[in-house]
Amino acid sequence: MQTPSEIIHALQTALEKDTDINLHAYPITISHPDRLRLEGMVENIIAKRKIRRIAVQLLGHADFEDHLYLETGERRSDKALLDALVDALSQEPAFRDVRVYAGKPEQPQARQWIAAHASGCQVTLEGEVGSLSHRRLAEVTCWWVPGTGNVHNHLRVVPPEKDSDDEITDAVLMILEKDPLLRAENITPKTHANTVTLNGYVHNREQARMAEYDCWYVPGVHDVIDQLRVSH
């Protein structure tokens, strides 16, 4: 069994080898007082997801404290961020049958409900939704709100659904279709073992990068392979 110092060293070494993680420009704190704790600012969603995935692979489980947050271009008060979150979730057509609350209510007045909380740039979601796709969409919607640096998604799916590669593909396709800066009909995602491969074409490499980011925002995605072509 590895000691805490050995775990920290192994994780630090693994993170430094990944080209999508820039620990020099965005150093993070790795500690292990009683369980592993990751803390600090990261460059983008790809770095955050990869750091978390590498930690899971190293530990063999996801029982650690994730206090990594994205660099945000906009700083908002807790109330301003919360108002923006509630507005974004309430206006999403897929949530027309979902009651959205600012903070957890004493007694939810709907079968499906989402309670949003904001503290600093940290967002927490609680509640019950009807599908894994709705759970994933709620999280991505929050990531897209300016000022969000981290999302803790505690939404429950009722009744429970079994996750699958096809479910992840459906969620990715839905997210791509909702991105107004992309032509999702030209992009075909496919998932195998939680790795999403993007085929099709975009107008420039910036759009390809945006499509890749959209995939990484979807919880459950472990890697993204960009095979998109640029059409001239």
C-alpha positions in Angstrom: 0.0 0.0 0.0 1.4 3.4 -1.0 2.0 6.0 1.6 0.4 9.5 1.2 3.8 11.0 0.2 4.2 8.2 -2.5 0.7 8.9 -3.8 1.4 12.6 -4.0 4.7 12.0 -5.8 3.2 9.5 -8.3 0.3 11.9 -9.1 2.6 14.9 -9.5 4.8 12.9 -11.9 1.8 11.7 -14.0 0.3 15.2 -14.2 3.6 16.6 -15.4 3.7 14.1 -18.3 0.3 15.2 -19.7 0.6 17.9 -22.4 -2.9 19.2 -21.7 -2.0 20.0 -18.0 0.3 23.0 -17.5 1.4 22.9 -13.9 4.0 25.6 -14.4 1.5 28.2 -15.5 -1.3 26.8 -13.3 0.3 25.1 -10.2 -2.1 23.1 -8.0 -1.7 22.0 -4.4 -1.8 18.2 -3.8 -2.1 17.2 -0.2 -3.1 14.0 1.7 -4.0 14.9 5.4 -6.6 12.1 5.6 -7.5 11.6 2.0 -6.3 13.1 -1.3 -7.1 16.8 -1.8 -6.6 18.7 -5.1 -6.8 22.4 -4.9 -6.1 25.3 -7.3 -6.9 27.0 -10.6 -6.6 25.2 -13.9 -6.4 26.5 -17.4 -9.6 24.9 -18.8 -12.1 22.1 -18.6 -9.7 19.6 -20.3 -7.1 20.1 -17.7 -9.6 19.7 -14.8 -11.2 16.6 -16.2 -7.8 15.0 -17.0 -6.4 15.8 -13.5 -9.4 14.2 -11.9 -9.2 11.2 -14.2 -5.5 10.6 -13.6 -6.2 10.8 -9.8 -9.0 8.2 -10.1 -6.7 5.9 -12.1 -4.0 6.2 -9.5 -6.2 5.7 -6.5 -8.5 3.2 -8.0 -11.5 5.2 -6.8 -13.0 8.7 -6.8 -13.0 9.3 -3.1 -10.9 12.5 -2.9 -11.6 16.2 -2.5 -11.7 18.1 -5.8 -11.2 21.8 -5.3 -10.0 22.6 -8.7 -11.6 25.4 -10.5 -11.4 27.0 -14.0 -9.9 30.4 -14.6 -13.0 32.5 -15.1 -13.0 35.6 -17.3 -15.7 37.2 -15.2 -16.0 37.6 -11.4 -19.6 37.8 -10.0 -21.1 38.1 -6.6 -22.7 35.0 -5.2 -26.2 36.5 -5.9 -25.3 37.6 -9.4 -24.0 34.1 -10.3 -26.9 32.3 -8.7 -29.4 34.5 -10.6 -27.6 33.8 -13.8 -27.6 30.1 -13.1 -31.3 30.0 -12.3 -32.1 32.0 -15.4 -30.0 29.7 -17.7 -31.6 26.5 -16.2 -35.1 27.9 -16.3 -34.8 29.0 -19.9 -33.5 25.7 -21.1 -36.4 24.0 -23.1 -35.4 20.5 -22.0 -36.2 21.6 -18.4 -39.7 22.8 -19.1 -41.1 20.2 -16.7 -38.4 20.8 -14.1 -38.8 23.3 -11.2 -35.6 25.4 -10.7 -34.9 26.9 -7.3 -32.3 29.3 -6.0 -31.2 27.3 -3.0 -32.7 24.1 -1.7 -36.4 24.4 -0.8 -37.9 22.9 2.3 -40.4 21.0 0.3 -39.9 20.8 -3.5 -43.2 21.5 -5.3 -42.5 19.3 -8.3 -41.5 15.7 -9.1 -38.4 16.9 -11.0 -36.5 19.8 -9.5 -33.1 21.4 -9.5 -31.7 23.6 -6.7 -28.7 25.7 -7.5 -26.2 27.1 -5.0 -23.3 29.5 -5.7 -20.4 30.3 -3.4 -17.5 32.3 -5.0 -17.2 30.6 -8.4 -18.3 27.2 -7.0 -21.7 25.9 -8.1 -23.6 23.1 -6.5 -26.6 21.3 -8.0 -29.1 19.3 -5.9 -32.4 17.7 -6.9 -34.1 15.0 -8.9 -34.3 14.8 -12.7 -35.8 12.2 -15.0 -32.8 11.1 -17.0 -29.0 10.9 -17.2 -29.1 13.3 -20.2 -31.0 15.9 -18.1 -28.4 15.5 -15.3 -25.6 16.0 -17.8 -27.3 18.9 -19.5 -27.8 20.7 -16.2 -24.1 20.5 -15.4 -23.0 21.7 -18.8 -25.5 24.6 -18.7 -23.9 25.7 -15.5 -20.4 25.4 -16.9 -21.5 27.7 -19.8 -22.6 30.5 -17.4 -19.9 33.2 -17.2 -18.3 33.2 -13.7 -18.7 29.5 -13.1 -15.3 28.0 -12.0 -16.5 24.6 -10.7 -19.6 22.5 -10.6 -20.5 19.9 -8.0 -23.3 17.9 -9.5 -25.3 16.0 -6.9 -28.5 15.6 -9.0 -30.2 12.2 -8.7 -31.8 10.4 -11.6 -35.3 9.1 -10.6 -35.9 6.4 -11.6 -32.2 5.4 -11.8 -30.8 4.7 -15.3 -27.9 2.6 -16.3 -25.2 4.6 -18.0 -23.6 3.5 -21.3 -21.5 4.7 -24.2 -24.7 5.3 -26.2 -26.1 7.5 -23.5 -22.9 9.6 -23.4 -23.1 9.9 -27.2 -26.7 11.1 -27.0 -25.7 13.7 -24.3 -22.7 14.9 -26.3 -24.8 15.3 -29.5 -27.4 17.2 -27.5 -24.7 19.6 -26.1 -23.2 20.1 -29.5 -26.6 21.0 -30.9 -27.2 23.5 -28.2 -23.9 25.3 -28.9 -24.9 28.3 -31.1 -21.4 28.7 -32.5 -21.3 25.2 -34.0 -23.1 23.4 -36.9 -23.8 20.2 -35.0 -25.3 18.5 -38.1 -21.8 18.4 -39.6 -20.3 16.6 -36.5 -20.8 13.0 -35.6 -19.8 11.9 -32.1 -19.2 8.2 -31.2 -18.3 6.9 -27.7 -16.4 3.7 -26.8 -15.3 3.0 -23.3 -16.1 6.6 -22.3 -13.9 8.0 -25.0 -15.6 10.3 -27.5 -14.4 10.4 -31.1 -15.6 13.4 -33.2 -15.9 12.9 -37.0 -17.2 15.3 -39.6 -16.1 18.8 -40.5 -16.0 22.4 -39.1 -15.1 25.7 -40.7 -11.9 26.3 -38.7 -9.7 24.8 -36.0 -11.2 27.1 -33.4 -14.6 25.5 -33.9 -13.0 22.0 -33.6 -11.5 23.1 -30.3 -14.9 24.4 -29.1 -16.5 21.0 -30.0 -13.8 19.3 -28.0 -14.4 21.5 -25.0 -18.1 20.8 -25.3 -17.4 17.1 -25.0 -15.2 17.5 -22.0 -17.9 19.5 -20.2 -20.1 16.4 -20.3 -19.6 14.3 -17.1 -18.6 10.7 -17.8 -16.3 11.6 -20.7 -12.8 10.3 -20.1 -11.1 11.3 -23.3 -11.8 13.0 -26.6 -10.3 12.2 -30.0 -10.6 15.0 -32.5 -10.9 13.7 -36.1 -12.7 16.7 -37.4 -11.7 18.1 -40.8 -11.7 21.7 -41.7 -13.8 22.5 -44.8 -12.6 25.3 -47.1 
